[in-house]
Amino acid sequence: PSKVLGRAILVRGVAKLVLGHNRQRYTLPHREILVEASQLLIRAEEILVKAAGEVNEGSIYTHGNLGELYLHDVGHVPLALLH
């Protein structure tokens, strides 16, 4: 795994998250998109940790975006606090 790959997947996950939020704003179907976003962010984190270690710059963004998703979209405070 490489940091470049991890960051590319992170960017895709954030783009999906934004798309899901935009669709939600206009009351369009969005749940599947948010699920995809969470899966991409989790995968990005796995790759980044393998490539750069537990503490790395990319993980700041994966944890921040996952925390936001779990708090605002899922409504699961304990999961949000883990990120």
N, C-alpha and C positions, 0 to 999 in steps of 0.2 A: 504493500500500500504506500501511497505517496501523499504528501501534504497537498499537492496540486489537485489530485483526484478528490480528496476529502473536501477541499474548499469548493471545488466545482459542484459537488453534490450538495454542499451547504447552500450555495447560491441558488441552485434549483429548488431546494426545499423552501427557501425564503420566498422565491418567486411564486411557488404554489400557495404558500401561506397568504401572500398578498392577493392572489387571484381568488382564493377561497373567501377572504374577507370582503373583497369587492362584490362577489356574487351574493354573499350574505346580506350586504348592504342593500342590494336591489331585490331581495327576497327570491333569489334564484337558488336552485339546488347547489349545495356547497359542502356537505358533510364528507363525501368521498374525496373531494379535493383536499380538505383539511387532514383527513386520514393519510393521504399520500404525502402531504407535507410533513407530517410527524414521522412517517416511516423514512423519508429522505433525510430528515434532520438526525434521527437516531443512527442511520447508516453512516452519515457524514461524521458523527461523533466517534463511532467505532473505528473508522479509518484514520481519523486524525489522531486518536489515542495510540493506535498501532504505529503510525508514522512518526509522531512527534512527542509521544509521552503523555502522561496524565494531565500535565499542565502545559497548555499551549494556547496561542492566540485564537485560533479557530474555534476552540472549545468554548471560549467566552460567548461567541455568537450562537453556537448551537444550544448552549444551556439557556441563554437569554431568550431565544425564540421558542424553545420548548417550554420554558417556564411561562411565557406569555400565552402560548397555546393552551397549556393545561389549566391555567388560571382563568382566562377570559372565554375560551371556546368550549372547554370541557367542564369547567367549574370545579375542578379537583385541586383544592388548596394543597394537600399533602404532596401530591406529585409536582405541583408548581414549585413548592419550596425545595424539593430535591434538586431542582435545576436553578 
